[in-house]
Amino acid sequence: MSIAGKVALVTGGGRGLGREHALALAAAGAKVVVNDLGGSNTGEGGDAGPAQSVVAEIEELGGIAIADTRSVADWAGAHAMVDGAIAAFGDIDILVNNAGISRISVFGEMSEQDWDLSAAVNFKGVTATMNAAAAHWRKTGPKKGRAIINTASPAGLHPMPPINIYSATKAAVAALTISAALELAPLGVRANAIAPMARTRMLEGAPPEMIEMMAPREGFDPNSPEHVSQVVLFLASPNCPFTGRVFGTWGDDLYLFNEWSAAHHASNGGQKWTVDALEKASAELPRQDHRWTLFPGGRFEADMPSADVLNALANL
Ligand SMILES: NC(=O)c1ccc[n+]([C@@H]2O[C@H](COP(=O)([O-])OP(=O)(O)OC[C@H]3O[C@@H](n4cnc5c(N)ncnc54)[C@H](O)[C@@H]3O)[C@@H](O)[C@H]2O)c1
């Protein structure tokens, strides 16, 4: 079994990572629905151009694709784009939820619009396309080789200011992916998420040191988005054994995240907790979690919360 002949929907497939995913899937022989609203990085506006131009690129290379310019943030629209893929190509086998926006948001300064737009695209949109595909899969019954690839972010797994809401929506994507893996396995669906790092317009507004780190490099360029698409192809491939996992992907590096883990335990020995008892028992629990965090440039060991955060409280 291979990807050839399978039907794939790539949301946000008109630019950046999604464009690379659509091209890679088409080159592997999939029939691709290239969805893209064509909005701004912060979620405003729309333009049919990006989706249509990727379809034209695929067709020029001899592949099969159609464009869809609906917004994933619209529940009915997201269902219609999945139904459109099924109407055009007879099925949906591979769902790549890639569409996403990023808005600066820090507590005390965020607006309702920051929340509504971010949650609608990054979280509701992913839920809606998965719901639409699952409805079709439930109706048609079990079949091997179905795959969902959702796009989380290193920021979702290590939340960071000043993109608090973005981070939370991406954590939600990881949680949705794990739920889907548990729920949809009997229908032959594997669901995994990626936490990519690549040079796209999403870097607009990033700190200058990050932009510099992601700049093009001579020879092998780890920041080129094409590398992430190979991981998407692998996760879409019927031979891939993984489900319910989150993979960090940057250049030629692949990282596998651990889920939240109930790593430490305290007990009050069958007695009702009191604040005093909790203070005593929790003295044995670490204040910091030592972990691997993923940032452009690779993974780094870090304590969460950092010493700076604990010191800020201690030094008041
Ligand atoms: N570039 C990175 O380093 C990076 C890091 C972590 C996560 N991501 C995630 O990767 C995904 C792709 O981002 P990118 O970096 O390629 O950015 P990008 O802005 O180049 O591409 C995102 C695409 O999604 C489309 N889109 C936005 N809202 C949409 C909607 N409502 N409906 C349909 N399409 C919509 C946009 O028009 C755009 O073409 C996003 O989910 C992003 O959060 C990217």
The ligand as an ORCA input file, in Angstrom:
! r2SCAN-3c Opt
* xyz 0 1
  N       6.505     28.058     10.507
  C       6.767     27.546     11.679
  O       7.930     27.524     12.147
  C       5.670     26.951     12.485
  C       5.958     26.556     13.796
  C       4.977     25.945     14.540
  C       3.727     25.721     13.989
  N       3.461     26.150     12.725
  C       2.127     25.892     12.196
  O       2.236     25.421     10.864
  C       1.032     25.717     10.154
  C       1.367     26.361      8.825
  O       1.907     27.638      9.073
  P       2.996     28.343      8.136
  O       4.170     28.566      8.991
  O       3.137     27.602      6.880
  O       2.293     29.769      7.935
  P       1.670     30.458      6.639
  O       1.037     31.693      7.135
  O       2.695     30.564      5.573
  O       0.564     29.440      6.129
  C      -0.668     29.273      6.761
  C      -1.735     29.172      5.691
  O      -2.994     28.908      6.336
  C      -3.977     29.665      5.653
  N      -5.122     29.927      6.525
  C      -5.160     30.749      7.600
  N      -6.395     30.774      8.114
  C      -7.149     29.936      7.371
  C      -8.508     29.538      7.425
  N      -9.336     30.052      8.351
  N      -8.952     28.635      6.535
  C      -8.117     28.134      5.578
  N      -6.836     28.511      5.456
  C      -6.341     29.396      6.353
  C      -3.277     30.960      5.275
  O      -3.941     31.646      4.217
  C      -1.894     30.471      4.903
  O      -1.784     30.245      3.507
  C       0.211     26.616     11.097
  O      -0.762     25.843     11.747
  C       1.235     27.112     12.085
  O       0.669     27.463     13.328
  C       4.400     26.754     11.963
*
